Amino acid sequence: MLLVLDIGNTNIVCAVFDDDKQSASWRLATDRRKTVDEYRILMLEALETKQIAMGDIDRVAISSVVPPVNPVLIKMFRDYWGLQPLLVQPGIKTGLNIKIDDPRALGPDRIVNAVAAYSLYGGPVIIVDLGTATTVCAVNEKGDFLGGVICPGIGISVEALVAHAAKLPRVEITEPEQAIGKNTVAGMQSGIYYGYVGMVDGLVRRFKNEMGESSDSPVKVVATGGFGELIGRGCATVDHIHPSLTLEGLRLLYERNRPAALSRRAIRPR
């Protein structure tokens, strides 16, 4: 079985694949202070809850935007289970042509999402990832990664608003009944929700224009991330909502780089 980990700024999203079928998934809090042993205990508890034995895991793939956590988890897999994870980083086979100024600087999460979206939906395709940060990326019909935008995510935007406006409370991020709020809480919820819906639709339309969309070559739009379903269903431009797009991309990348990934037999666990 393949275990994939998407290490984000807020959560580590984990999933187990049996061939190409996802059989389980769970989330852990991302914590740079945790030790190898602490992460090991959390991983064993999560696997036990999902009724999966660690001995059944023989491959691991990791995408991370939090570099300090990488050596801790890699050491955990190597020392305790004799597994060498495949880490998404410059030099791996993606099947895409990265057409930006510095391909080595491209975030692994954006690479993984682009690989999955292009493989599942074909190009041209736009990927909207609504997580800690909100990213919008474009891939053309040839598989060229054209670039994109990076915006503050919904959660950190709300935190900034509350922190700098003394009388504004923290509110639940949800779809409001109407745009015109009748009180402070409703007004904030409307501003957050429809503000991000409008931002996504506006960016997507600009992307489509720059990509030269035509009736013969329509651009598909895929939303993912923690807020992908909430915001995606309100967007006029979003065609598909795929909550596990990043996990699927990690599976695909492992398969494309499998000869370079070490098996359990190549390492002696501690």
NORHUSUL-V336565 format. One record per run of one state. SS is the DSSP state (alpha for helix, beta for strand, coil for the rest). FROM is the first residue (numbers start at 1). TO is the last residue. If there is no record, write none. Layout:
BEGIN
ss=SS from=FROM to=TO
ss=SS from=FROM to=TO
END
This chain:
BEGIN
ss=coil from=1 to=1
ss=beta from=2 to=7
ss=coil from=8 to=10
ss=beta from=11 to=18
ss=coil from=19 to=20
ss=beta from=21 to=29
ss=coil from=30 to=35
ss=alpha from=36 to=49
ss=coil from=50 to=53
ss=alpha from=54 to=56
ss=coil from=57 to=58
ss=beta from=59 to=64
ss=coil from=65 to=66
ss=alpha from=67 to=81
ss=coil from=82 to=85
ss=beta from=86 to=87
ss=coil from=88 to=96
ss=beta from=97 to=98
ss=coil from=99 to=102
ss=alpha from=103 to=105
ss=coil from=106 to=107
ss=alpha from=108 to=121
ss=coil from=122 to=124
ss=beta from=125 to=130
ss=coil from=131 to=132
ss=beta from=133 to=139
ss=coil from=140 to=143
ss=beta from=144 to=152
ss=coil from=153 to=153
ss=alpha from=154 to=164
ss=coil from=165 to=183
ss=alpha from=184 to=211
ss=coil from=212 to=213
ss=beta from=214 to=214
ss=coil from=215 to=216
ss=beta from=217 to=217
ss=coil from=218 to=219
ss=beta from=220 to=224
ss=coil from=225 to=227
ss=alpha from=228 to=232
ss=coil from=233 to=239
ss=beta from=240 to=241
ss=coil from=242 to=244
ss=alpha from=245 to=256
ss=coil from=257 to=257
ss=alpha from=258 to=260
ss=coil from=261 to=263
ss=alpha from=264 to=266
ss=coil from=267 to=270
END
